[in-house]
Structures are given as C-alpha cells and as structure tokens.
Amino acid sequence: MKGVSRWSPLLLAAALACGSAAYAQDAAAPTSATLGPDQMRVFLAKAEIVKTRRNSVGVTESLVATLSDGRVTHDAQIQTVDVARPLFEAGAKTEINFRDSYKYNIAAYEVARLVGMDNVPMSVERRVSGATAAVTWWLDDVLFNERGRTSKKIRSPNPVRLGQQVQVMRVFDELIQNVDRTQENLLWDKSWKLWLIDHTRAFRLGHELKKLSDLDQCERGLFEGLRRLTAEALADTGERFDVVLALEVVEHVADVTLFMRRCAEMVKPGGLMIVATLNRTLKSFALAIVGAEYVLRWLPVGTHRWEKFVTPDELEAALAAGGLALIDETGLVYNPFTDGWRHSDDTDVNYMVAAGKTD
C-alpha cells in the first residue's frame, strides 16, 4: 500500500505468554479496600507511584511499583519493553519478525475480558518516567508458580478443576498465539485458581494452531464467551479501537454491508480499518476454490463460496456506508517457490484495503 504500512494477509491469531518477568509475590503492598474493575482501571492509570524496585525475575527489566491514591495502596508491575527484530535467536529457537512488547500485556488482558475470563490480571497503558508502559495489577495470595508446584510435587486438592483450568490456558494460548509459555508465568493462588501472567511475546501472526493435540476440550463458559465474541456484540458494548482488522472474514458473512457498518462503529475517529478478502473473478474461482480446495487441498472443500466473494467496488461501498473513506488498496500474490506473499497491483484474487474514519 502506498499510504499504509505492510500488513500480513494471514489471519491474526495470538499467544499468551512470555515468561519474561514472572512475579515474586510475597512482597505485595497491602490493599486497604476492594476495587471493582472500573475502579482498578482508574487506580492503575492514575494512582501515585510511591516507590519502585527492580523485579529480580525475568529478562525484560520490569519494575515492581507501589501505587497509592490516598485510600488504597497496592503493588503493580511496570513493563516498558518494546523490541522488534527481523530475526531473533535464543539457543536452538529462531523466530522471524520477533516482537517483545508491553502492548501485548494490555491486549491479552482485554481479550481475556472480552471472552469472559477472569484469570488474567488487569493491565493498562500509562506514562511512567517519560516512557509508555503496561501497568499490571500485582496478584495477592499467590502460593507458588507452576515450576514451584511441580518441583515440590504439590498436588491440587481438586485435580479435576486443575485440569479444567489447564485446558482454559491452552485454548487461550492458541487464541492469542502464545509462543513462550513457561511454568514461571503460571501462578496458583490460595484458592487454587490458576493465573496467567506476562504476555509481552503474545499476538504472533500465524494461520495454524500451535498444538492442536492439546485442544481436546474447552470449558463451557469460555466456549460461550468465544461464541459471543462477534462484531455486533463488541459494537453493542461500546468498545472502540484505533485499528480494527477483518482479515479473510467478509467473504464468509451473510450481510457484508451490515458487518462493515458494525465494524466501523468500533473505529475511533482518526483510526483505521484493514480488510483482507477475495475478489469475485474467474481467476479467483480457479485459484482460490478449484486450486486451493480441490487440487492442492490446502482448505477443506466447501470452505469458500465464490458468489460470496466481494469485489473492491462492493467493499468500498460497504465501507462508505459505515462512514469510512478508502485510503489505499493492494493486491496480494502468493509465490509457491518462496512460500510467501508479496504486495502487487494484481487484485484479481487476494487483496487488502485500508480505510479511515475522520469524525
């Protein structure tokens, strides 16, 4: 795109975890009152930072801060890490387009909240000493992390519930593409609730599940939360975002204009919506359906219906109906020799558009 940074054509999935800065929980400052979610969010964002100390655990050089608003005193973790590398090597592990960012800690909490999970501690964005940071609620009453539990061979008083919580973790890890789950960022509190912490290496771009064999069940509450996570449901809650992505989605919805209008409601003024989809051409029928589904078997037969593919003109009209103005569009062409995608003027099959909201 001429006016927009490079965007991947693949579905955005995500990952939980990073193990970069586990907690040492025994030193939390006392809390003098119980805060509700809205109050906790304000506290983390506005309370005075009374003192800080280096977190002795982890590699991101995070801080443990004591916060106070004059009524409540409590600790929080402060992370400012925001690293991007084209290639990252750690022992035998190599990752392309590596990212380690405080932003993902905040995003993981928001995703967990949206699907009804209550075992990811609240994290908010805040300026700390001139830097933008994730400020995360410090957990009380932690007994040990998972490494401590297993090394001491401590058994849960309710093994069935333990297994259910582990399954929730695995589903969530796949949902946000956790590439660095460690035992240090799994914490057990005194009620034997499993807390998932530290997500700075989450939200990788990928189109495949990491460990499909681990997903043998999904807790009913989480499953219902995932089913409720639709554009309409999010728009109805009043959620607003700087960027809304609809990647390889619109060719599957029943009403493109309605879907785009509800997505547009969630774009903040000055924000962007990015859409990736398939054009309705004879070429797309030959490559995306006949080739990908029937010949190469990249997708199950019947994944796509050609009549539901959306032309660029139709997409632009749907965006405009939602109050979004087209900024740019680009084609995406797959190279089978390099197993990669590149931007192109050819929009006959895959293409992406960027649209903005001005008011």
Residue pairs with C-beta under 8 A, 6 or more apart in sequence:
1 7
1 327
1 328
1 329
1 330
1 343
1 352
1 354
2 328
3 327
3 328
3 354
4 272
4 274
4 327
4 328
4 354
6 343
7 274
7 276
7 352
7 354
8 205
8 247
8 341
9 247
9 248
9 276
9 332
9 341
9 350
9 352
10 205
10 206
10 207
10 247
10 248
10 341
11 206
11 207
11 247
11 248
12 203
12 205
12 245
12 247
13 174
13 175
13 176
13 177
13 204
13 205
13 206
13 207
14 107
14 108
14 111
14 175
14 176
14 177
14 178
14 202
14 203
14 204
15 173
15 174
15 176
15 177
15 178
15 179
15 180
15 199
15 201
15 202
15 203
15 204
15 210
16 108
16 169
16 172
16 173
16 176
16 178
16 181
16 196
16 199
16 202
17 173
17 178
17 179
17 180
17 181
17 182
17 185
17 196
17 198
17 199
17 201
17 202
18 60
18 100
18 104
18 180
18 182
18 185
18 198
18 199
18 200
18 201
18 202
19 58
19 180
19 181
19 182
19 184
19 185
19 198
19 201
20 58
20 59
20 60
20 62
20 81
20 100
20 180
20 198
20 200
20 201
21 55
21 57
21 58
21 59
21 60
21 62
21 77
21 79
21 198
21 200
22 57
22 58
22 145
22 182
22 184
22 185
22 187
22 197
22 198
23 55
23 57
23 77
23 138
23 139
23 142
23 145
23 187
23 197
24 55
24 56
24 57
24 64
25 138
25 139
25 140
25 142
25 187
26 142
27 64
27 75
28 74
28 75
28 138
28 139
28 140
29 66
29 73
29 74
29 75
29 138
30 73
30 74
31 72
31 73
31 74
31 140
32 71
32 72
32 73
33 71
33 72
35 43
35 72
37 122
40 122
40 137
41 122
41 124
43 67
43 69
43 72
43 74
44 67
44 76
44 122
44 123
44 124
44 126
44 135
44 136
44 137
45 124
45 125
45 126
45 135
46 69
47 67
47 68
47 69
47 72
48 67
48 68
48 69
49 65
49 66
49 67
49 128
50 65
50 66
50 67
50 68
50 73
51 65
51 66
52 63
52 64
52 65
52 66
52 78
53 63
53 64
54 61
54 63
54 64
55 61
55 62
55 63
55 64
55 77
57 184
58 184
58 198
60 79
60 81
60 100
60 200
61 81
62 77
62 78
62 79
62 80
62 81
63 77
63 78
63 79
64 75
64 76
64 77
64 78
64 138
65 75
65 76
65 77
65 78
65 128
65 135
66 73
66 74
66 75
67 73
67 74
67 75
67 76
68 74
74 137
74 138
75 138
76 135
76 136
76 137
76 138
77 134
77 135
77 136
77 138
78 128
78 133
78 134
78 135
78 136
79 102
79 105
79 133
79 134
79 136
79 200
80 102
80 128
80 131
80 132
80 133
80 134
81 100
81 101
81 102
81 200
82 100
82 101
82 102
82 103
83 98
83 99
83 100
83 101
84 97
84 98
84 99
84 101
85 98
85 99
86 96
86 97
86 98
87 94
87 95
87 96
87 98
88 94
88 95
88 98
89 95
95 179
97 205
99 201
99 203
99 204
100 200
100 201
101 200
102 132
102 133
102 134
102 200
103 125
103 134
104 199
104 200
104 201
104 202
104 203
105 123
105 134
105 136
105 198
105 199
105 200
105 202
106 123
106 124
106 125
106 134
107 176
107 199
107 202
107 203
108 120
108 123
108 176
108 196
108 199
108 202
108 203
109 120
109 121
109 122
109 123
109 136
109 199
111 175
111 176
112 118
112 119
112 120
112 172
112 196
113 120
114 225
114 229
114 234
114 239
115 172
115 175
115 222
115 225
115 226
115 228
115 229
116 221
116 222
116 224
116 225
116 228
117 168
117 172
117 222
117 225
119 165
119 168
119 193
119 194
119 195
119 196
120 172
120 195
120 196
120 197
120 199
121 136
121 137
121 138
121 139
121 195
121 197
122 136
122 137
123 134
123 135
123 136
123 137
124 134
124 135
124 136
125 132
125 133
125 134
125 135
126 132
126 133
126 134
126 135
127 133
128 135
134 200
136 197
139 187
139 189
139 195
139 197
140 189
141 189
141 190
141 191
142 187
142 188
142 189
142 190
142 195
143 149
143 188
143 189
143 190
144 152
144 154
144 187
144 188
145 183
145 184
145 185
145 186
145 187
145 188
146 183
146 184
146 186
146 187
146 188
147 182
147 183
147 184
148 154
149 188
150 183
156 162
156 192
157 192
158 192
161 192
162 192
162 194
164 219
165 193
165 194
166 194
167 216
167 217
167 218
167 219
168 194
168 218
168 219
168 222
169 181
169 186
169 194
169 196
170 211
170 214
170 215
171 215
171 218
171 219
171 222
172 178
172 196
172 222
173 181
173 210
174 209
174 210
174 211
174 215
175 226
176 199
176 202
176 203
177 202
177 203
177 204
177 205
177 206
177 210
178 199
178 201
178 202
178 210
179 201
179 202
179 204
179 210
180 201
185 196
185 197
185 198
186 194
186 195
186 196
186 197
187 194
187 195
187 197
188 194
188 195
189 195
209 215
218 226
231 246
231 259
231 262
231 263
231 266
232 262
234 266
235 262
235 263
235 265
235 266
239 266
240 266
240 267
240 268
240 271
241 266
241 267
241 268
241 271
242 268
242 270
242 271
242 272
243 267
243 271
243 272
243 273
243 274
244 263
244 264
244 266
244 267
244 271
244 272
244 273
244 274
245 273
245 274
245 275
246 259
246 260
246 263
246 273
246 274
246 275
246 276
246 277
247 274
247 275
247 276
248 276
248 277
248 278
249 259
249 277
250 256
250 259
250 260
250 275
250 277
250 310
250 315
251 277
251 278
251 304
251 308
251 309
251 310
252 304
252 308
253 259
256 310
256 314
256 315
256 318
257 317
257 318
257 321
259 318
260 275
260 315
260 318
260 319
260 321
260 322
260 324
261 318
261 321
261 322
262 322
263 273
263 322
264 273
264 319
264 322
264 323
264 324
264 357
265 322
267 273
267 324
267 357
268 357
269 357
269 358
269 359
270 356
270 357
270 358
271 356
271 357
272 327
272 354
272 355
272 356
273 319
273 324
273 354
273 355
273 356
273 357
274 352
274 353
274 354
275 315
275 319
275 352
275 353
275 355
276 332
276 350
276 351
276 352
277 309
277 310
277 315
277 350
277 351
277 352
278 284
278 288
278 304
278 309
278 310
278 349
278 350
278 351
279 309
279 310
279 311
279 312
279 347
279 348
279 349
279 350
279 351
280 306
280 307
280 309
280 310
280 311
281 309
281 348
281 349
283 348
283 349
284 306
284 309
284 348
284 349
285 306
287 349
288 304
288 306
288 309
288 349
288 350
289 304
289 306
292 298
292 299
293 299
293 300
293 301
293 302
293 303
293 304
294 301
310 318
312 329
312 347
312 351
312 353
315 353
316 326
316 353
319 325
319 326
319 353
319 355
320 326
323 357
323 359
324 355
324 356
324 357
325 355
325 356
325 357
325 358
326 353
326 354
326 355
327 353
327 354
327 355
327 356
328 353
328 354
329 347
329 351
329 352
329 353
329 354
330 343
330 344
330 345
330 347
330 351
330 352
330 353
331 343
331 344
331 345
331 346
331 347
331 348
331 349
331 350
331 351
332 341
332 342
332 343
332 344
332 349
332 350
332 351
332 352
333 341
333 342
333 343
333 344
333 346
333 349
333 350
334 340
334 341
334 350
335 341
335 342
341 350
